[in-house]
Amino acid sequence: MLEIEKVLFLALKAFHPWEISVKLPDSEGAIYVENRMIVAVELYKKDKVLKDFAAFKEIIKRRKEIEKLDIFPLRNKIENRMSCDVYCVMQILEEIEAVTPGEKSWIEEFLLNLISLDSNWIVNLHSAVFKGKLYLKDRKYIDAYFLDKITKEVFTGKEALKRIIDHRDEIQTAELQPMKELFQEKFSVGFMEFFGMLNDEQ
């Protein structure tokens, strides 16, 4: 089955407008993407209709229940009622995860999905024991920062990346900020290498 996050990120990267149809056990809906933004969402239940942000959050919250997911070119013009770009989608995913924790792999999926994006980001990571940053440029992680809140030790580069991966299950929040200036590339880790690092034996 297609995963809603992967389909969304692919649609948000494309110039062509898309309609993503979603079927849940008790409802059906659609997510409309145009100009690299979600412009509208509708979710029809038996007794009510949810629209836009309320509908999108409901779909994301229940994404494990999705029975069928289809994507096809958008045929009709849709009024832009949301203007929710990649950053907005990431914030909503983070908000939903904060409300419904417990998926061990959410941060892994989040960080892997980021590598599929064309835009460059600084990813701010927070936990009770550390503060970290990952620098994402041209679909690769190029630098990292790790502050141990207990020992006050600071690490950068590949050692910081290793420590973030080792402590990923402790991450409580992940915030994105656009990378506005160029950072020196201290290493280069793409999708497959990062995927391998996540799956190495601890």
ABEGO torsion letter per residue (X at the ends): XBBAAAAAAAAAABABBBBBBBBBAABBBBBBBBGGBBABBBBBBAABBBBEAAAAAAAAAAAAABABBBBBBBABBBBBAAGBBAAAAAAAAAAAAAABBGBAAAAAAAAAAAAABABBBBBBBBBAABBBBBBBBGGBBABBBBBBAAAGBBBBEAAAAAAAAAAAAABABBBBBBBABBBBBABBBBAAAAAAAAABBX
